[in-house]
Amino acid sequence: MRLLPLLAGSMLLALAGSASAETITVATVNNGDMIRMQKLTDDFTTKNPDIKVEWVTLEENVLRQRVTTDIATKGGQYDVLTIGTYEVPIWAKQGWLLPLDNLGADYDVNDLLPAIRNGLSMDGKLYAAPFYGESSMVMYRKDLMEKAGLTMPDAPTWDFIRQAADKMTDKAAGISGICLRGKAGWGENMAFLTAMSNSFGARWFDESWKPQFDQPEWKDTLQFYVDMMNADGPQGASSNGFNENLALFQQGKCGMWIDATVAASFVTGKDSTVADKVGFALAPDTGLGKRGNWLWAWSHAIPAGSQKAASAEKFISWATDKAYLELVASKEGWANVPPGTRTSLYNNPQYQAAAPFAKMTLDSINAADPTHPTVKPVPYVGVQFVAIPEFQGIGTTVGQLFSAALAGQMSVDDALKQAQDVTTREMTKAGYIK
C-alpha cells in the first residue's frame, strides 16, 4: 500500500517540473516554413523540457512594425525575434541584439553560406542565425510557355518577360500572364521594385545621398512595371504581397511569378494545382550587368532586453542547425526543408534529387552582391533595401506611392515626384544631405 504516497510524490515532482519551465516568446512571420516550424515545436520541448515556447505569428508588415517598436522602446515582449538581413547589422550596431556565441558544439557556423552569414554578422560575430535564405527568381508555367510558342531562357531579359506575359494572359480562363508584388511596404513591393530598378540602372541615392527618383532609370522601371501589370497582372494587384501571389500561382492563375526563391517548394508542393508544370529561371535583366534579384534571410535573433537569453539561444540553435533540416526532411520530404542557409544542404544528393530548384536558388543567392548592388556607384549596402535606419520609414512611404500608381490612383510621374520630394525631405532632416 506504499504505492499511493509514491505516486502522489511523483505527480508533485512532475507538476513542479512543468511549473518551473521557462516560457520564451517567439515572434515570427506567417510564411509557410515558419508555420511548419511551429508544428514541430514538440521536438524542441521534448529535448528541452525546462523550456516552453509561445508563438506570436504575424503578417510581414505587422511583424516588422511590432518588433521594431518593441526593440526600440526596450519593451521586452519577445525573447526571439524573426528579423531580416536589413535589421541585423543596424540593430547589432545599436547594441539592440545579443551576439550568438553559444549555439552549441554541434552547430556548424562555418557551414552557413558565406553570402548569408556575412549579412548577419558584425565584427566577425554572428548576431542572428538564418532560418532560411533566399534570393528571387522567375517561376513560370512550362505548359503555358509552350502554348505561347516561347522557350524561357535560363537568364531572361525584361523584354522577354513582357512579351511572354502578353502571350500567356488569358482573361477568359482567369489566367494572368504575370503576378508581382503590389502591396505597399519597404519589404513588400519595394523589395521587388528596388531589385528590379537595379537591373534598369536605377539607384536610390547618388554618392552624395541625393535621391534619384527624378532620373530616367526610375521612370523606366516604374512605367514598365505599371504598364505590364495593368495589361497582364491580376485584378487588385496593389493589395498582393508574397502570400497572396503564392496562392494565385498555386491555384493556376499566374503564368509567371517573380519572387522569393523560397517559394519554389510551395509552388511544386502538395498544395499546388500546377506542381508538375513549374519551371525556374534567373531574375531578369536589361543587359546592363545587374539582374533584378535580391538577397535576404529570415533569421532568429535575441533582443538585448530578453531575460531568457540562454533558453532563447537554445531555441535558435534547434531551429537553424543541420538536425532541424533532417527533421523536416523526415516529416515532409527533402524538397520542403528551409533552403538557402547551409552549404551542406546544396552538397546533399538527396536534396539535389528532390529539389529541381536547388541549383537556381544557389546561383541566385550567389549572384546578389549587397556591396555593389547597382550599375552606378552608391554610398550604401543592400540589394533590395538601403541599410540605413531611416530606410524603413522612407521605403514604406515610397511603397505606398508606387502602390497607388499601380492602382491607378495617381500617375507614374506624380508618384516619382512625390517619392523624390519625401525622400529628399527625410534625408535632409536626418543629416545625410548637407
NUTI-522941 format. One line per 8 residues: number of its first residue (from 1); their letters; for each residue y, x, z of C-alpha. Coordinates in Angstrom, 3 decimals, always signed. Layout:
<nodes>
NUM	a	Y/X/Z; ... $
</nodes>
This chain:
<nodes>
1	mrllplla	+0.000/+0.000/+0.000; +2.275/+3.050/-0.257; +2.984/+2.179/-3.904; +5.866/-0.189/-3.288; +8.168/+2.281/-1.500; +7.304/+4.922/-4.124; +8.103/+2.528/-6.967; +11.297/+1.465/-5.282 $
9	gsmllala	+12.261/+5.107/-4.838; +11.616/+6.000/-8.476; +13.594/+2.968/-9.623; +16.511/+4.035/-7.451; +16.338/+7.536/-8.924; +16.323/+6.110/-12.467; +19.291/+3.913/-11.650; +21.116/+6.822/-10.078 $
17	gsasaeti	+20.384/+8.898/-13.204; +21.795/+6.318/-15.595; +24.757/+5.660/-13.321; +25.689/+9.335/-13.351; +25.556/+9.607/-17.167; +28.903/+10.728/-18.551; +30.310/+8.437/-21.247; +32.056/+10.041/-24.198 $
25	tvatvnng	+34.126/+8.011/-26.659; +33.803/+8.939/-30.323; +36.456/+7.721/-32.777; +35.244/+7.643/-36.367; +35.835/+6.171/-39.820; +33.866/+3.189/-41.198; +32.278/+5.162/-44.048; +28.555/+4.846/-44.780 $
33	dmirmqkl	+27.498/+8.233/-43.406; +29.228/+7.535/-40.071; +27.663/+4.080/-39.808; +24.299/+5.796/-40.326; +25.113/+8.336/-37.592; +25.745/+5.538/-35.096; +22.304/+4.061/-35.806; +20.773/+7.451/-34.967 $
41	tddfttkn	+22.609/+7.858/-31.637; +19.353/+7.307/-29.714; +18.145/+10.683/-30.961; +21.123/+12.327/-29.243; +20.906/+10.357/-25.992; +17.137/+10.980/-25.745; +17.827/+14.709/-25.934; +20.856/+14.366/-23.619 $
49	pdikvewv	+20.021/+11.591/-21.108; +23.052/+12.528/-18.999; +25.461/+11.551/-21.829; +26.258/+8.068/-23.124; +28.126/+7.513/-26.399; +30.697/+4.807/-27.029; +31.824/+4.312/-30.630; +35.229/+3.265/-31.918 $
57	tleenvlr	+34.837/+2.693/-35.677; +37.975/+2.080/-37.719; +39.202/+1.764/-41.299; +40.577/+5.096/-42.609; +44.337/+4.388/-42.359; +43.959/+2.782/-38.905; +41.805/+5.645/-37.606; +44.412/+8.207/-38.685 $
65	qrvttdia	+47.234/+6.265/-37.055; +45.433/+5.718/-33.715; +44.021/+9.221/-33.422; +47.374/+10.837/-34.306; +49.234/+8.693/-31.769; +46.638/+9.398/-29.087; +46.639/+13.158/-29.532; +50.414/+13.488/-29.876 $
73	tkggqydv	+51.013/+11.463/-26.693; +48.062/+13.112/-24.853; +46.640/+9.597/-24.393; +43.104/+10.835/-23.746; +41.391/+7.734/-25.174; +38.863/+9.732/-27.197; +36.603/+12.713/-26.472; +35.500/+13.299/-30.064 $
81	ltigtyev	+37.854/+12.703/-32.988; +36.798/+12.325/-36.614; +39.610/+14.075/-38.455; +40.068/+15.814/-41.769; +40.935/+19.138/-43.305; +44.629/+18.177/-43.210; +44.882/+17.681/-39.454; +42.694/+20.512/-38.164 $
89	piwakqgw	+44.896/+23.594/-38.861; +48.107/+21.755/-37.930; +46.740/+20.351/-34.660; +44.978/+23.598/-33.741; +48.300/+25.436/-34.143; +49.971/+22.882/-31.851; +47.301/+23.503/-29.199; +46.045/+19.933/-29.508 $
97	llpldnlg	+42.387/+20.840/-30.224; +39.824/+22.883/-28.296; +38.007/+25.675/-30.142; +34.308/+25.032/-30.710; +32.832/+28.230/-29.324; +29.781/+26.824/-27.557; +27.858/+24.917/-30.238; +24.568/+26.439/-29.080 $
105	adydvndl	+22.220/+29.272/-30.022; +20.579/+27.348/-32.892; +23.860/+26.302/-34.505; +24.240/+28.474/-37.596; +28.016/+28.730/-38.131; +27.556/+31.250/-40.951; +25.569/+28.638/-42.891; +28.686/+26.441/-43.255 $
113	lpairngl	+30.088/+26.543/-46.802; +32.971/+29.091/-46.803; +35.470/+26.726/-48.502; +34.824/+24.053/-45.862; +34.613/+26.389/-42.867; +37.858/+28.210/-43.732; +39.761/+24.914/-43.825; +38.615/+24.096/-40.269 $
121	smdgklya	+39.339/+27.491/-38.711; +42.364/+29.255/-37.307; +42.458/+32.957/-36.397; +38.713/+33.135/-37.043; +37.871/+30.324/-34.593; +36.301/+27.007/-35.606; +38.349/+24.035/-34.338; +36.293/+21.254/-35.951 $
129	apfygess	+32.717/+21.046/-37.224; +32.197/+19.386/-40.616; +30.109/+16.221/-40.640; +30.326/+16.039/-44.414; +32.313/+17.900/-47.029; +33.467/+16.641/-50.371; +35.448/+17.178/-53.488; +35.955/+14.478/-56.114 $
137	mvmyrkdl	+34.222/+13.868/-59.435; +33.610/+11.283/-62.138; +30.809/+8.802/-61.507; +30.005/+6.737/-64.585; +27.585/+4.220/-66.073; +25.425/+6.045/-68.602; +24.347/+2.760/-70.223; +27.930/+1.594/-70.783 $
145	mekagltm	+28.976/+5.021/-72.065; +26.151/+4.893/-74.600; +27.069/+1.340/-75.585; +30.632/+2.559/-76.194; +29.236/+5.204/-78.557; +30.512/+8.071/-76.393; +28.996/+11.028/-74.554; +30.527/+12.105/-71.251 $
153	pdaptwdf	+31.215/+15.858/-71.259; +30.405/+17.830/-68.071; +34.116/+18.691/-67.912; +36.099/+15.776/-69.423; +39.828/+15.538/-70.175; +42.042/+12.684/-69.003; +42.453/+11.612/-72.643; +38.680/+11.209/-72.944 $
161	irqaadkm	+38.601/+9.199/-69.694; +41.329/+6.891/-71.027; +39.503/+6.394/-74.333; +36.203/+5.713/-72.525; +37.846/+3.276/-70.079; +39.263/+1.281/-73.019; +35.888/+1.070/-74.728; +33.877/+0.265/-71.581 $
169	tdkaagis	+36.142/-2.531/-70.339; +34.549/-5.935/-70.839; +36.714/-8.550/-69.156; +34.367/-11.388/-70.144; +31.475/-9.669/-68.357; +33.685/-8.791/-65.377; +33.455/-5.039/-66.051; +36.487/-2.793/-65.599 $
177	giclrgka	+36.340/+0.441/-67.582; +37.694/+2.383/-64.614; +38.131/+1.892/-60.859; +40.596/+4.133/-58.988; +42.235/+4.036/-55.583; +45.398/+1.951/-55.338; +45.574/+1.219/-51.594; +48.652/+2.862/-50.063 $
185	gwgenmaf	+48.151/+5.796/-47.693; +48.545/+9.573/-47.738; +44.751/+9.881/-47.600; +44.061/+6.840/-49.795; +45.924/+6.500/-53.125; +47.910/+9.710/-52.568; +44.741/+11.791/-52.162; +43.713/+10.662/-55.625 $
193	ltamsnsf	+47.176/+10.815/-57.218; +48.106/+14.210/-55.758; +44.858/+15.746/-57.029; +45.412/+14.047/-60.394; +49.005/+15.289/-60.556; +47.850/+18.893/-60.057; +45.900/+18.610/-63.309; +49.020/+17.305/-65.084 $
201	garwfdes	+51.000/+20.359/-63.942; +52.922/+18.486/-61.223; +53.583/+19.601/-57.625; +55.063/+18.001/-54.514; +57.626/+20.750/-53.920; +59.004/+23.793/-55.706; +59.175/+27.143/-53.930; +62.368/+26.099/-52.097 $
209	wkpqfdqp	+60.721/+22.898/-50.780; +62.723/+20.739/-53.206; +60.734/+17.561/-54.054; +59.586/+17.345/-57.684; +59.197/+13.615/-58.336; +62.160/+13.782/-60.736; +60.252/+16.164/-63.015; +58.400/+15.108/-66.218 $
217	ewkdtlqf	+54.960/+16.125/-64.885; +55.054/+13.462/-62.161; +56.320/+10.858/-64.655; +53.395/+11.751/-66.962; +50.903/+11.428/-64.076; +52.078/+8.123/-62.663; +52.718/+6.475/-66.058; +49.243/+7.485/-67.299 $
225	yvdmmnad	+47.620/+6.136/-64.113; +49.521/+2.825/-64.085; +49.023/+2.198/-67.823; +45.293/+2.953/-67.661; +44.760/+0.833/-64.545; +46.752/-2.090/-65.970; +44.692/-2.003/-69.165; +41.244/-1.173/-67.791 $
233	gpqgassn	+41.272/-1.418/-63.982; +40.078/-4.267/-61.746; +42.347/-7.078/-60.602; +44.119/-6.406/-57.309; +43.586/-2.652/-57.679; +46.610/-1.890/-55.474; +44.529/-3.070/-52.474; +41.469/-0.968/-53.281 $
241	gfnenlal	+40.562/+2.171/-51.361; +37.318/+4.164/-51.211; +35.131/+1.420/-49.699; +36.440/-1.362/-51.975; +35.830/+0.687/-55.139; +32.403/+1.750/-53.886; +31.443/-1.931/-53.514; +32.719/-2.727/-57.034 $
249	fqqgkcgm	+30.781/+0.170/-58.544; +27.584/-0.702/-56.678; +27.894/-4.287/-57.969; +28.047/-3.048/-61.567; +31.712/-3.922/-62.052; +33.051/-0.433/-62.948; +32.384/+1.716/-65.993; +33.762/+4.828/-64.275 $
257	widatvaa	+34.966/+5.711/-60.814; +36.702/+8.990/-59.933; +36.449/+9.548/-56.204; +34.783/+11.483/-53.409; +31.561/+13.328/-54.234; +30.099/+11.888/-51.014; +29.833/+8.516/-52.787; +27.070/+9.882/-55.032 $
265	sfvtgkds	+24.212/+8.994/-52.682; +25.605/+5.456/-52.266; +26.042/+4.695/-55.981; +22.465/+5.904/-56.579; +21.077/+4.375/-53.358; +19.241/+1.212/-52.418; +22.413/-0.926/-52.151; +23.478/-0.117/-55.720 $
273	tvadkvgf	+22.540/-2.505/-58.536; +23.138/+0.329/-61.065; +21.389/+3.136/-59.144; +19.293/+4.317/-62.108; +22.199/+4.265/-64.576; +24.708/+6.660/-62.938; +25.857/+9.996/-64.361; +28.254/+12.585/-62.932 $
281	alapdtgl	+30.955/+14.868/-64.351; +33.696/+17.144/-63.050; +37.104/+15.602/-62.311; +39.261/+15.523/-65.462; +41.937/+17.959/-66.638; +44.657/+18.167/-69.289; +43.893/+21.724/-70.382; +46.361/+23.392/-68.003 $
289	gkrgnwlw	+43.713/+25.150/-65.898; +43.567/+22.743/-62.943; +41.181/+19.811/-62.520; +42.003/+16.643/-60.619; +39.529/+17.316/-57.810; +40.277/+17.631/-54.125; +38.740/+19.363/-51.120; +38.061/+17.544/-47.868 $
297	awshaipa	+35.760/+17.460/-44.891; +35.436/+14.684/-42.350; +34.908/+16.686/-39.195; +34.456/+16.255/-35.471; +36.915/+17.848/-33.065; +37.703/+17.710/-29.346; +41.237/+16.854/-28.236; +42.678/+19.309/-25.711 $
305	gsqkaasa	+43.179/+16.394/-23.284; +39.476/+15.484/-23.032; +37.999/+15.739/-19.529; +34.480/+15.752/-21.011; +34.673/+18.715/-23.387; +31.193/+20.094/-22.628; +29.497/+16.749/-23.394; +31.713/+16.261/-26.457 $
313	ekfiswat	+30.732/+19.678/-27.824; +27.041/+18.882/-27.322; +27.534/+15.726/-29.386; +29.381/+17.604/-32.144; +26.631/+20.218/-32.280; +23.999/+17.464/-32.632; +25.912/+15.610/-35.366; +26.656/+18.649/-37.536 $
321	dkaylelv	+23.696/+21.028/-37.200; +20.752/+21.556/-39.571; +18.403/+19.444/-37.428; +20.625/+16.384/-37.987; +20.215/+16.747/-41.761; +16.439/+16.830/-41.273; +16.636/+13.766/-39.022; +18.484/+11.767/-41.705 $
329	askegwan	+16.063/+13.029/-44.362; +13.077/+11.855/-42.286; +14.571/+8.351/-41.903; +16.480/+7.822/-45.171; +15.279/+10.488/-47.618; +16.890/+13.799/-48.598; +19.308/+12.191/-51.076; +21.090/+10.475/-48.173 $
337	vppgtrts	+21.835/+13.422/-45.887; +25.536/+14.139/-45.301; +26.496/+16.521/-48.135; +28.899/+19.380/-48.636; +28.706/+21.362/-45.403; +25.821/+23.846/-45.452; +24.665/+26.499/-47.912; +21.048/+25.993/-46.822 $
345	lynnpqyq	+21.146/+22.366/-47.990; +22.017/+23.425/-51.545; +19.229/+26.028/-51.491; +16.720/+23.404/-50.311; +14.295/+22.483/-53.170; +13.616/+19.059/-51.584; +17.327/+18.234/-51.637; +17.783/+19.539/-55.181 $
353	aaapfakm	+14.889/+17.377/-56.350; +16.121/+14.252/-54.542; +19.854/+14.560/-55.294; +20.718/+14.707/-59.021; +24.362/+15.088/-57.997; +23.847/+18.185/-55.796; +24.981/+20.825/-58.289; +28.020/+18.825/-59.478 $
361	tldsinaa	+29.078/+18.301/-55.840; +28.808/+22.002/-55.012; +30.567/+23.045/-58.245; +33.395/+20.593/-57.480; +33.809/+21.851/-53.906; +33.838/+25.472/-55.090; +36.338/+24.678/-57.870; +39.015/+23.430/-55.458 $
369	dpthptvk	+41.459/+26.093/-54.287; +43.729/+24.967/-51.417; +45.722/+28.217/-51.532; +46.558/+27.822/-55.252; +46.353/+24.066/-55.816; +48.874/+23.703/-58.660; +49.735/+25.120/-62.078; +53.189/+26.267/-60.939 $
377	pvpyvgvq	+53.673/+28.191/-57.654; +54.166/+26.219/-54.425; +55.048/+27.131/-50.807; +52.246/+25.007/-49.341; +48.475/+24.981/-48.839; +46.352/+21.899/-49.622; +44.894/+20.338/-52.754; +45.378/+16.572/-52.281 $
385	fvaipefq	+47.813/+16.939/-49.376; +50.558/+19.283/-48.221; +49.573/+20.994/-44.970; +52.781/+20.330/-43.009; +53.119/+17.847/-40.104; +55.718/+15.767/-41.982; +53.359/+15.016/-44.860; +51.552/+12.205/-43.061 $
393	gigttvgq	+54.685/+10.056/-42.897; +56.155/+11.076/-46.260; +52.816/+10.775/-48.068; +52.258/+7.238/-46.782; +55.783/+6.130/-47.789; +55.349/+7.584/-51.275; +51.893/+5.963/-51.417; +53.478/+2.564/-50.727 $
401	lfsaalag	+55.954/+3.068/-53.593; +53.234/+4.116/-56.039; +51.003/+1.228/-54.945; +53.929/-1.137/-55.611; +54.329/+0.380/-59.110; +50.626/-0.263/-59.776; +51.013/-3.866/-58.571; +53.957/-4.349/-60.946 $
409	qmsvddal	+56.439/-4.853/-58.099; +58.626/-2.007/-59.374; +58.788/+0.257/-62.412; +57.280/+3.739/-62.531; +60.801/+5.176/-62.864; +62.046/+3.315/-59.781; +59.007/+4.364/-57.736; +59.561/+8.020/-58.667 $
417	kqaqdvtt	+63.307/+7.851/-57.963; +62.747/+6.321/-54.534; +59.965/+8.861/-53.823; +62.364/+11.680/-54.713; +65.133/+10.249/-52.505; +62.991/+9.544/-49.429; +61.151/+12.886/-49.622; +64.424/+14.820/-50.048 $
425	remtkagy	+65.930/+12.998/-47.063; +62.918/+13.632/-44.793; +62.532/+17.295/-45.813; +66.251/+17.905/-45.237; +66.052/+16.239/-41.824; +63.018/+18.376/-40.947; +64.900/+21.545/-41.902; +62.857/+22.626/-44.934 $
433	ik	+65.755/+22.136/-47.362; +68.765/+24.227/-46.412 $
</nodes>
